[in-house]
Amino acid sequence: MKTYIDIALIITSLALITSVILQNKGVGLGGFTGGDSGGVFSARRGIEKTLFWVTIVLSGLFFILTMTSVLVKA
């Protein structure tokens, strides 16, 4: 059981990292140079909104899997 939780935790963490990186406004996967993306707020629409909710769900799943992993160890 512990092995399955660890594998699910690794997959969830990789998906969470990817979703957070993709959310960076105005910057693609290669834009880590620190360029200013502007300070103007805009509403999330379409894929941005979906990616936002996917990130929230993945973070909740990551939290649950982490707590489960700790409880299984004890």
N, C-alpha and C positions, 0 to 999 in steps of 0.2 A: 504494500500500500504506500509506504514511504517513497518508493522509487517513482510511482505514478504521480504523486504529488510534486516531487522534485522536477520531473519532466514537464508537467503542466505549468509549474512556476517559471521554468526557463523559457518556455514558449510564450507565456503571457508577458514576461518581462521584455522579451525581444519585440513583441508586438506593441507594447506600451512605449518603448523607446522609439520605435518607428513612427508611431502616431504622433508623438510629441515633436519629433523632428519635422514631420510633414506639416505641422500646424504653424511653424514659424512663418509669419506673414511676409510675403514679398521675397522670400528667400527659398531657393530650392535645396536639394540635398547637398549641393556643393558650396553653399553660400555662408561659410563660417568665418568670413573675413571681418565681421563686425560692422558692416555697412548699415547706415541708418535706414530703417524701413518707414520712417515717418511716424508722427504722433497722432494721426487722425483716426478716430474710431469709426468703424463701419460695421454694419450688422452682418452676422453670419448668414450666409445663404447657400443653398445647394450642398455641394460636397464639403464645404467648410463646416457647416452645421452638423452634417453626418459624422465627420471626423471628430468634431468636438464631443459628440455623444459617445462615439466609440471609445475615445480616450477616457471618459468618465466611467464607462462600463468596465474597461480593462483595468483601471486603477482600483475599482471596487473588487473585481475578481482577484487581482494581485493581493489586495489586503486580506481577503478571505482565505486564499491559498496559503499565505504566509502564516496566518493565525492557525490554520489547520495543520500546517507543517510543525509548528511549535508544539501544538497539543499532542500530535502523534509521537513526537520525540519524548515527551514527558512520561 
